[in-house]
């Protein structure tokens, strides 16, 4: 999450469009790797009889939050610059990563 935040900030600050595209390509590859790892963690750490429910919830979350994010960021983009939104979003991602890293209960709760 920390690297996603750093790349979002970099994409918001970069002036050259080709550098932006290169960062976006790296971001897309990294996102695929993270989604694969999270799916694998869910498969390995859930009971077989619960996997249908878990993956149904996982898919519903992806399907629900994507349009919600589009609406929120669409409205924000009408009122401010996209570059600023990317920098702020990146900063929030870094802050969330730090909080998750420092929260010991996050690690004790599951995935042992």
C-alpha positions as CSV (number, residue, x, y, z in Angstrom):
1,X,0.0,0.0,0.0
2,X,2.9,2.3,0.7
3,X,4.3,1.9,-2.8
4,X,0.8,2.5,-4.3
5,X,0.7,5.8,-2.3
6,X,4.2,6.8,-3.4
7,X,3.4,6.0,-7.1
8,X,0.1,8.0,-6.9
9,X,1.9,11.0,-5.5
10,X,4.6,10.6,-8.2
11,X,1.9,10.4,-10.9
12,X,0.3,13.6,-9.5
13,X,3.6,15.5,-9.5
14,X,5.2,14.4,-12.7
15,X,5.1,16.9,-15.6
16,X,6.0,14.5,-18.5
17,X,3.1,12.5,-19.9
18,X,5.4,9.6,-20.9
19,X,6.8,9.3,-17.4
20,X,3.2,9.3,-16.1
21,X,2.4,6.4,-18.5
22,X,5.4,4.5,-17.3
23,X,4.4,5.0,-13.7
24,X,0.9,3.9,-14.6
25,X,2.2,0.7,-16.2
26,X,4.2,-0.1,-13.1
27,X,1.2,0.7,-10.9
28,X,-1.0,-1.6,-13.0
29,X,1.5,-4.5,-12.8
30,X,1.9,-4.0,-9.1
31,X,-1.9,-3.9,-8.6
32,X,-2.3,-7.2,-10.4
33,X,0.4,-8.8,-8.1
34,X,-1.4,-7.4,-4.9
35,X,-4.8,-8.6,-6.0
36,X,-3.4,-12.1,-6.8
37,X,-1.7,-12.2,-3.4
38,X,-4.9,-11.1,-1.6
39,X,-7.0,-13.7,-3.4
40,X,-4.5,-16.4,-2.6
41,X,-4.5,-15.4,1.1
42,X,-8.3,-15.6,1.1
43,X,-8.2,-19.1,-0.5
44,X,-5.5,-20.4,1.9
45,X,-7.0,-19.0,5.1
46,X,-10.7,-19.7,4.7
47,X,-12.6,-22.9,5.4
48,X,-13.5,-24.7,2.1
49,X,-17.2,-24.6,3.0
50,X,-17.0,-20.8,3.4
51,X,-15.1,-20.0,0.3
52,X,-18.1,-19.4,-1.9
53,X,-19.5,-16.9,0.7
54,X,-16.1,-15.2,1.1
55,X,-15.4,-14.8,-2.6
56,X,-19.0,-13.7,-3.1
57,X,-18.4,-10.9,-0.6
58,X,-15.0,-10.1,-2.1
59,X,-16.6,-9.7,-5.6
60,X,-19.5,-7.7,-4.2
61,X,-17.1,-5.4,-2.5
62,X,-15.1,-4.8,-5.7
63,X,-18.3,-4.3,-7.7
64,X,-19.8,-2.0,-5.2
65,X,-16.9,0.2,-4.3
66,X,-15.7,0.9,-7.8
67,X,-18.8,2.9,-8.9
68,X,-18.9,4.6,-5.5
69,X,-15.3,5.7,-6.0
70,X,-16.1,6.9,-9.5
71,X,-18.9,9.1,-8.2
72,X,-16.9,10.6,-5.3
73,X,-13.7,11.2,-7.4
74,X,-15.8,12.5,-10.3
75,X,-17.4,15.1,-8.1
76,X,-14.1,16.0,-6.6
77,X,-12.4,16.2,-10.0
78,X,-15.1,18.8,-11.0
79,X,-14.0,21.0,-8.1
80,X,-10.3,20.6,-8.0
81,X,-7.4,19.4,-10.1
82,X,-6.8,15.7,-10.8
83,X,-3.1,16.2,-9.9
84,X,-4.0,17.4,-6.4
85,X,-6.5,14.5,-6.0
86,X,-3.7,12.0,-6.9
87,X,-1.3,13.5,-4.4
88,X,-3.9,13.6,-1.6
89,X,-5.0,10.0,-2.4
90,X,-1.4,8.9,-2.4
91,X,-0.8,10.6,1.0
92,X,-3.9,8.9,2.4
93,X,-2.7,5.5,1.1
94,X,0.6,6.0,2.8
95,X,-1.1,7.1,6.0
96,X,-3.3,4.0,5.9
97,X,-0.3,1.8,5.4
98,X,1.5,3.3,8.4
99,X,-1.6,2.8,10.6
100,X,-2.0,-0.8,9.5
101,X,1.7,-1.5,10.0
102,X,1.7,0.0,13.5
103,X,-1.6,-1.7,14.5
104,X,-0.5,-4.9,16.1
105,X,-4.1,-6.2,16.4
106,X,-4.3,-6.1,12.6
107,X,-1.6,-8.8,12.4
108,X,-2.8,-10.8,15.4
109,X,-6.4,-11.0,14.2
110,X,-5.9,-13.5,11.4
111,X,-3.7,-15.1,8.8
112,X,-1.6,-17.1,11.2
